[in-house]
Amino acid sequence: MTPDAYEAFTESLRVRLEEDPRVLGLVALGSMARQDYEPDRWSDHDFFVITRSGEQEAFRGDRSWLPRSDRIVLSYRETPHGVKACSTARTSGGVWRISPPGPPRAGKRAPMTRGFSASS
């Protein structure tokens, strides 16, 4: 994927989630966070979506909130809290987890260097 396509997907994801009142935040991980390394043509999108309590399963079950969701060819529950989605365009591949708000567990904090946090 080109750097421009990677950024376009990231921005579309951010905007979609920021406009959804059920979403409290987006936490970018891995190359999407741009902490230790920049995304390259093989990078996927790894992130956490922080939702209001009770909204997690709706997000895990319905992938239509993802940009280019019509191109998803495979998605499955990877962990109790995470879903993996793979796209023909390689723009929505990656691991994402949908979690209720709460205190981070020791050693499990992810830097929120990109994304957003709701003010409410």
C-alpha positions in Angstrom: 0.0 0.0 0.0 1.3 3.5 -0.8 1.9 5.9 2.1 -0.9 8.1 0.7 -3.4 5.2 0.8 -2.3 4.2 4.3 -2.8 7.8 5.5 -6.2 8.0 3.7 -7.4 4.9 5.5 -6.1 6.1 8.8 -7.8 9.5 8.5 -11.1 8.0 7.3 -11.1 5.6 10.3 -10.4 8.5 12.7 -13.2 10.6 11.2 -15.7 7.8 11.2 -15.1 6.9 14.8 -14.8 10.5 16.0 -18.3 11.1 14.6 -19.8 8.1 16.3 -21.3 8.9 19.8 -20.7 5.4 21.0 -16.9 5.8 20.6 -14.8 7.4 23.3 -11.4 7.0 21.7 -9.1 5.5 19.2 -5.6 4.2 20.2 -3.1 3.6 17.4 -0.6 0.8 17.9 2.5 -0.4 16.0 3.4 1.5 12.8 0.0 3.3 13.0 1.2 5.0 16.2 4.5 6.1 14.5 6.4 5.8 17.8 9.2 3.4 16.9 8.8 3.2 13.2 6.9 4.6 10.2 4.4 2.5 8.2 5.7 1.0 5.0 4.1 -0.7 2.1 3.5 -3.9 4.2 2.0 -2.2 7.2 -1.5 -2.9 8.5 -3.6 -0.9 10.8 -3.4 -2.0 14.5 -5.6 -0.1 16.9 -8.0 -0.2 19.9 -11.4 1.4 19.7 -12.6 2.5 23.1 -16.4 2.5 23.3 -19.1 3.4 25.9 -19.9 0.5 28.1 -22.2 -2.0 26.5 -21.4 -1.1 22.9 -18.4 -3.4 22.3 -20.3 -6.4 20.8 -22.1 -4.2 18.3 -18.7 -3.0 17.0 -17.2 -6.5 17.0 -20.1 -8.0 15.2 -20.7 -5.3 12.6 -17.7 -4.2 10.5 -19.5 -1.5 8.5 -17.8 1.3 10.5 -14.5 0.3 9.0 -13.4 2.3 6.0 -13.9 0.2 2.8 -15.8 -2.4 4.8 -17.2 -3.7 1.5 -13.7 -5.0 0.7 -13.4 -7.2 3.8 -12.9 -10.8 2.6 -12.1 -12.4 6.0 -12.8 -11.4 9.6 -12.7 -13.4 12.8 -12.5 -13.1 16.5 -8.8 -13.3 17.3 -9.1 -12.8 21.1 -12.0 -12.3 23.5 -11.6 -8.6 22.8 -10.1 -8.4 19.4 -11.2 -9.0 15.8 -9.0 -9.3 12.8 -10.2 -8.1 9.4 -8.5 -8.6 6.1 -9.3 -6.7 2.9 -8.7 -7.2 -0.8 -7.3 -3.7 -0.8 -5.0 -4.4 2.1 -6.2 -1.2 3.7 -8.2 -2.6 6.6 -6.1 -5.6 7.6 -4.8 -5.7 11.1 -5.8 -6.4 14.6 -8.2 -4.2 16.4 -9.8 -4.5 19.8 -12.9 -2.9 21.1 -12.9 -2.3 24.8 -15.0 -0.5 27.4 -13.4 2.4 29.2 -11.5 1.5 32.3 -8.1 1.6 33.9 -5.2 0.1 31.8 -3.7 -3.1 33.0 -0.1 -3.0 34.1 2.2 -3.6 31.2 -0.6 -3.3 28.6 -0.7 0.5 28.0 -0.6 1.6 24.4 0.6 5.1 23.5 -2.1 7.3 22.3 0.1 9.3 19.9 -2.5 9.3 17.1 -6.2 9.1 17.2 -8.6 11.0 19.4 -10.1 10.9 22.8 -13.7 12.1 23.5 -14.0 14.9 26.0 -17.2 13.6 27.7 
